[in-house]
Amino acid sequence: MKSKLLIYVVLIITAVLICIFLAYQLIIKQSLVDSIAEDNLARLSFSAEILAYNFSHNDIEQSKNWLTLKSELRDVERVILVNANKVVVASNQIADEGKPLLEIDANIFNFVSSDSRLDMDENLLQLVQPIYELGSNKASHYLYLKRDISNKLEQLQRQVFYLSVMLISLFLFFFFLYLKVKRQELKRTIFEIQGVITQFNDGAHSARVTENKQSDFFPLQCTLNDSFALNEYLQSYLNAQAQFSELVNGLVTDAIVETDAQGMITHVNKTAVTMFGYSHETELLGSNVIVLIPTQYQRKHSQSMMNHSGKKHMEQVLNTIRNVAAVKKNGEAFPVEIVISQYKVNEQQRYIAFVRDFSDVAKYEQSIKKLAYFDSLTELQNLNGVIHQLKAIKLPMQLSVIELEGLQDLNDVYGPKVGDQYICAFANALTELPLQGIIAARVRSSRFIVLHQSSLKEESKQFHKLNKKEVELDDFYVKLKFVRCTAKLLSSESLSDLLGQCDLALRDLGNRSYGSVVKIDVDFLEELKYQAWLKQALEKAIEEQDLYFDYQPKFDTKTLKPCAAEALIRWQCEGEVISPGVFITLAEKKGMMPQLDRYVIRTVCKQIRQWLDMGLEVLPISINLSARHLFEQETIAVIFEHVGEFDIPPHMLEVEVTEYGLIKDYKKTAINMMRLEKAGISVAIDDYGTGHANLETVLSLPIKHLKIDQSFIRLGMKSVKGQAILENIISLAKSLKVVTTAEGVETQEQLDYLKNAKCDAIQGYLLSKPMKLKDFESLMKESNKAV
């Protein structure tokens, strides 16, 4: 009988466990996942409204702060904010910011680009929320969130486990209760459990059942205590979430006011309490939102609420109202901007308003308008003010563009305060000039313009007097110094062109002296325009790869066979061949040399690779680079990058460098040159003997190749002294194991002399001029056949 009863008990327990397991897998687990997903989507939607409002005011820093707070939550795996172009604006991984989302994670990119808003992968919940522009259905950003719900599922498993144990324990409890119904201990235990459950339900979450290991109810007591502990933990977690929400509300710089469908205030943040002049949020809670609206707008607000009630609503931004009045507790009205959104809580309509105080904006509006047309230091008009005033003035007028001299010296010696006094004194002197209809303006630091309708004679007379005037600065006097350029202003539309011409004329330092009147030099202006056009054309030529190369061979002095070549950059623009001396000088002046150097490095490396692919035995090619940028880390990296990109043997590339006087750090330069040498890329001194390319350069840097300037070759042949210098250069190079190449060899006499002097290689018109690409390829092919 006992054995049969035991079998029944085991079967019942097994059936209960199976039912619980099936219920967990089919219903409970999925319900929890759905609940978590729905809750996160709701929170994400609400967060999106806040972020949308921040974006509407370009407040990206607040959005990043929100993102940082969200990423600090324990279960958040990833949180990313991307714009409509799928570029990361903010991320919990700061290194991802500013990068395309596709480069960071293709799976996330595909998920964000899809129509799905949530996805479940094992225990990872992915959500994406479009952030719509205020007042629009167009998504300006996307908020992506990945949360690990493993802990919650584990908690659910523990709850189900505890529930299973509880049910089985209850079954056993009642089973033994049936057997021991008459025992007083059973009643006492039941009463105790019942009392503890009642206490727990009444809010005493620390209440626990006494665990007695000797009691038949010990498993039930343990299960109940575990359940109580789990529920207490869940309550603590919910409280923590509420505190986090309160923290987010406190960090928002705008006032937040939430009302129900009848306009009763249900929630405000601390900013709202302060903004509206109240002491505590309880003063506002339960009041009608109409207390925050000026009397003259209350009727309109009430009518709007009536019109809106009863309609079917979606969660969305209803309206954005700018420059509207709100009222404080003391009755003071102040300007605000309001964004009103709506959402539902338990099927009850809620409205939430984000309010920004525009009091400071209103105060600054007037000063901003003043700044738009007036110079803050001198209170003269600025250029915008002049343009604005010219619309109501009869033209023509005489124009003088004036450059105040000596300002920089005063700033350097006495400080900017005295310099500002000098500017103000000159501005006052201009306004006091007795010229008809005078308009004086300051257009930049030391540049002023004067417009008037007096004659040129009168203008010259008054400025001549002004040039002799002394002004007091602190405790000393200085004489006003300036130069000016004059022109006739015939129409307001021509002002910009005239100012540009005068500005260019004042740049001509050769025509400037204190008190002088600079005339507009048409030839000088045309030259400046040509230089500007040439710069743009050069930038375009580099971008579109329109520059090309000629190649001048170098010959072994003993065999007179080609041993290397120099790549010489060339440029033909609109049918005109531009001299390298012109466009390279222009590139140096305009800061384009790094761009040009990168073009040279890549193009020559690419050409060497093409020759190798043609099966040619390629001669080593040297390229010319400026020392100003060559030995910077970026340039060295570019050389290594393109040598590796086109897979060319390093010894086929040589770098020729001029302008060694531009080197500031010889130690750093020597280290970078050794990096090139170790990689097999030799470095040569070009034009040795001129400028700064001297003995100091050879001794200070790891040079392997010396190119003797052609002026030494010419002069060295004309005197015994010159020959001695040339021979010493070659002898010094030999002793330092440095290869020598003589440039500009044009006669047989020079060649014979260099042979006797044991110069290693020669280059010049005697054996070859610079050759076109096809001709040079033919030369290499003939050299290959000869070998």
C-alpha positions, 0 to 999 in steps of 0.5 A, a space after each residue: 500500500 505504501 509503495 503504491 502511494 509513493 508511486 502515485 506521489 512520484 507520478 503526480 510530482 512528475 506531471 506537475 514538473 512537466 506542466 510547469 516546464 511546458 508552461 515556462 517554455 511556451 507561455 511564461 518565457 515568451 510573455 516575459 520576453 514580450 513584456 521586456 521588449 514592449 517596455 523597452 520600446 516604450 522607454 526608447 520611444 519616450 527617450 527618442 522624443 527627448 532626443 528629438 527635442 535636443 536635436 531640434 536645438 542642436 543640443 547634441 551634448 545633452 544627447 551624448 550625456 543621456 547615451 552615457 547614462 544609458 550605457 552605464 546600466 548593467 544589462 546594456 551591451 551596446 547603445 548607438 545613436 546614428 544620423 539618417 546617413 547611418 554615421 555614428 553620432 554617439 556611442 558607448 564606445 567613443 572610438 566609433 563616433 564619427 564613423 559609418 555604422 557599416 564599417 563598425 558592425 554590418 549586422 547592426 547596420 542591416 538591422 537599423 536599415 530594416 523595417 523591424 524595430 526589435 529582434 531577439 537573438 538568444 538572450 540579446 534583445 536588439 531594439 531600434 527607434 527612429 527619431 523624427 524631426 519635430 513636426 515631421 514624419 521624417 527620421 533624422 536619427 536612429 537610436 539603437 539599443 542592445 540589452 542582455 536579458 540573461 539575468 532576467 531570464 535567469 531570474 524567471 528560471 529561478 522563479 519558475 524553479 522556486 514555483 515548481 519547488 513551492 508547488 511540489 512542497 505545497 503538495 507534499 505539505 498538504 499531503 502530510 497535512 492530510 496524514 497529520 491533520 491532528 498534529 498541533 505542530 501542523 497548525 502552528 506551522 500553518 499559522 506562522 506561514 500564513 502570518 509571514 505571508 500576510 506581513 509580506 503582503 502588507 509591505 514588510 518585505 523583510 519578513 521571513 518564515 522560521 526555517 526548522 530543519 527538523 520540520 517536515 515543512 523545511 523545504 516549503 519554508 526555504 522555498 517561501 523565504 527564497 521567493 520572499 527574497 527574490 520579490 524583495 530584490 525585484 522591488 529593489 530593482 524597480 526602485 533603482 529604475 525609478 531613481 534612474 528615471 528621476 536622475 535623468 529628469 533632473 539632468 534635463 535642462 528644460 522644464 518638464 510638465 506632464 498633465 492628464 487629459 483634463 490638464 491636471 499636472 501629474 509630474 514636474 521636474 526640478 527645473 520646472 519648479 525653479 523656472 516657474 518660481 515655486 518652492 516645491 513640486 507639491 505646489 504644482 502637482 494636482 493643479 491645472 496647467 492653466 496656472 502656468 499660462 498668462 491670463 490672455 492665453 488661458 481661453 485659447 489654451 482651454 479651447 485647444 484642449 477641448 478640440 483635442 479631447 476625444 480624438 484618436 491619438 498616437 504617441 507623437 509630438 503635437 506642436 512646437 511653439 516658439 516665443 510664447 509667454 509663460 507666467 511664474 508664481 508671482 505673476 511675472 510673465 517671461 518668454 519660453 519655447 514649448 514642445 508638446 508631446 502626447 502618449 498613453 499610460 494604461 490607456 489614459 491620455 497624457 501630455 508632456 511639455 518641454 519648456 525652455 526659458 528664452 528670457 536670456 535670448 530676448 535680452 540678447 536680441 538687441 545686442 545681436 542686432 547691434 553686433 550685426 551692423 556695428 564694431 564693438 570696439 570703436 562703435 563705428 559701423 562695420 561692413 554690414 552696416 555700411 552695406 545696409 546704409 548704402 541702400 538709402 544713400 545717394 551715389 556716387 561717393 568717394 571711397 577711401 580704404 585706410 590701413 592703420 600702421 604701427 598697431 602691431 608694434 604697440 601691441 607687442 611693446 605695450 600690450 593690446 589694451 594700448 593697441 585698442 586705444 590707438 584704434 579708438 583714437 583713430 576711429 574718433 579722428 575719422 568721425 571728426 573729419 569735416 567731409 560732406 556726408 561722411 560714413 566711417 567704418 571699421 571692417 577688420 583689425 586695422 582696416 577702415 573705410 571712409 565714404 563721403 561726397 566731398 571733392 578729392 581736393 578736400 579729401 586730400 587736404 583733410 587726410 593730410 592734416 590727419 596724418 600729422 595728428 598726435 593722439 594720447 595713449 595712456 601717458 604718452 603721445 603717438 602720431 597717427 600712421 596710415 596708408 590709404 587707397 582711393 576709388 569712386 563708388 558708383 553703385 552699392 553693388 560695386 562696393 565689394 569689387 572696389 574693396 577687393 581691388 583696394 585690398 590687393 593694392 595695399 598688399 603691394 609693399 613697394 608702393 606703401 609709406 606712411 601717409 601715402 595714397 596707394 593707387 590701384 595698379 591694374 598690372 599688379 592686380 592682374 598678376 595677383 589674379 593670375 597667381 590665384 588662378 594658377 593655384 586653383 589650376 594646380 590644385 585641379 591638376 594634382 587632383 585630376 592627375 594632369 601633371 606628368 614626368 620627363 626622365 633625364 638619364 644618369 650615366 656611368 662615367 667609365 662606361 657611359 651607359 645609363 645607370 639611373 634616371 631622374 624624374 622631372 615633373 612637368 605641367 601643361 595647362 590650357 596648351 601652355 607649358 608652365 615652368 617647374 620654377 613657376 609652379 613649384 615656387 607657387 606650391 611652396 608659397 601656398 603651402 601645397 608642397 605636401 600635396 605635390 610631394 605625395 603626387 610625385 611619390 605615388 605617380 613614380 612608384 606606380 610607373 616603376 610597377 608598370 615598367 616591371 610588369 612590362 618585363 623591363 630591367 628598370 633603372 633606379 629612379 630619383 624623385 625631387 622632394 623638399 626638405 621642409 616636409 620630407 622628413 616629417 613622419 607623414 611623408 616618410 609614411 607615404 613613401 613606405 605606403 606607396 612602395 608597399 602598395 605597388 610592390 616595387 624593390 626599394 632600391 629602385 627609388 631614390 629621394 633627391 632633396 634640396 633646401 636643407 636650410 629648412 631643416 630645423 631638427 637635424 637629429 630627427 631628420 637623421 633618424 628618418 633618413 636612416 629609416 629610408 636607408 635601412 628600407 633600401 631607399 637612398 637619399 641624395 643631396 641635390 645641388 650640392 655646394 649651393 645654399 645650405 647644401 654644404 659640408 655641414 649637411 654631409 657630416 650631419 646626415 647619413 647621406 649616400 649620394 652627392 649631386 654636385 651642382 652644375 655651377 661647380 662644374 662650370 666654374 671648376 673648369 675655369 681656374 686652378 682654384 675651382 678645380 681644386 675645390 671640385 677635386 676636394 669635393 669628389 675626394 671627400 665623398 670617396 673617403 666618406 663612401 658617398 657616391 658622386 654625380 656631376 650635374 649639368 655636364 655639357 662639354 667633352 672637356 668637362 666629361 674628360 675632367 670628371 673621368 680623371 677626377 673619378 666622379 661616379 656618374 654624370 648628368 647633362 645635355 652632353 649625353 642626354 636631355 630630359 626625355 619623354 616617357 616613350 623615349 625613355 622606355 625605348 632607352 631602357 629597352 635598348 640598354 636591356 638588349 645590350 646587356 
